[in-house]
Amino acid sequence: MDTEQAYVWRLQNFVIGEHILRPRPENPTPLKACAISACGNFAVLGTAGGWIERFNLQSGISRGSYLDRPKESAHDGEVVGVACDSTNTLMISAGYHGDIKVWDFKGRDLKSRWEIGCTVVKIVYNRLNGLLATVTDDLVIRLYDVMALRMVRKFEGHTDRITDVCFSEDGKWLLSSSMDGSLRIWDVILARQIDAIHVDVAISALSLSPNMDVLATTHVDQNGVYLWVNRSIFSGASSVDSFASGKEVVSVRLPSISSMDGSQTEDPDEPVTDNSVSKDASVSATFIKQIPELVTLSLLPKSQWQSLINLDIIKVRNKPIEPPKKPEKAPFFLPSAPSLSGEISFTPGEANGYNDAKGNEVEKNDRKLDMPSSAFLQLLHSSAEMKDFSAFTEYIKGLSPSALDMELRMLQIIDDENLEELNGKPEMITIELLLDYFVHEISYRNNFEFIQAVIRLFLKIHGETIRCHPKLQYKAKKLLEIQSNIWQKIDTMFQQTRCMVTFLSNSQF
């Protein structure tokens, strides 16, 4: 706004590019419009003085200006908008005084022009069907066929300034918003209004997703983006009239910020306090428990939970060529064990008295008997008693893949000849608790992809032990039954979603 240059941004790393584009540096005026060609190599800029210039985005070099001779500019007044077609053949520009001009993109010659008759506020060009939508100050939306150079549609209905318009991906719908608080959907082919809603706060901008399933809107004096979902995707209805309101304007409330109560909306005057944040967190946790069909992911890096599956391959690949050599002198810094939590834990050194090997062995065994159980076992047993495994899940999510593998391998039962003696072993009890933990987490679909990876590693280590013990077999069958039901529902859901996409062409918000 009110700048005499255009900035190039790189979306890969969200930083400003190396080029700053300055059209007509000898007589600069503020920029008012910009567009990027379909090939992505060129940018077309329009200024408040009626100047239009084309730049190469890779080099930042000017590739010429568009002039309506004998005048020394493209338009007499401000350039309201510019657009490029899909084949870099035509460039369309609109002037504030109501003149639309079509230019040869490469040669920069004026091919045709037409007058609208009133002030142009905004233009939107659809590259798929070649239609140009113009918004004027008489509150009328006009559609022009750029190739035929004539008006093909005219939509009226808004009673206040039109703030934004956008085409659907297939070009069959045109959505428009106005300061009168209305959002209207027009059928381009049938040349009629098919739906209209009214909200309390006027819409300032809107955008429809390429799949036509979500509409994003921003509102006057509102922080945030509001999302509207396409109802027909979830119903499977093929008739637009079953959802559309036609010429009638339906009043609706803004989308709610709460996942529990759809009638609760955000109050912009209400301050955000710690109590409200904690209330939202508790509501979110309750919501997940009340709807077990909801699949939640762990949000861990993909490499972390995938490493659990391929630990054997990673260990073979990272196996040292030579055995580690013992340092001649003790290191100045104490060695510490790596951890994802950030807490410093020193690696245990060898016992004193290297000359007396037998004495050292007795001392190590005594320490092993007095050593308390690990945090892994403590959290697992305490979570099982409280029937709340959230703390245990957060702990194992913070472990590295190798550390979690070590914790599971510490529970291996080597001697499985006497089944009666094994029932009271701590390792057997812990394996049973882990099976109960997996059943609980899978039932609620919490941390879904991470738990699936842990289950695979667990069965790989303790599968033979589970096969030999009837009590563990019963718990494993229960886990298998729940797994099968959940995956069947997920597969059914994806199949229904794929089928519903076929109704997008006849869907309605």
Disulfide bonds with the S-S distance in Angstrom:
none
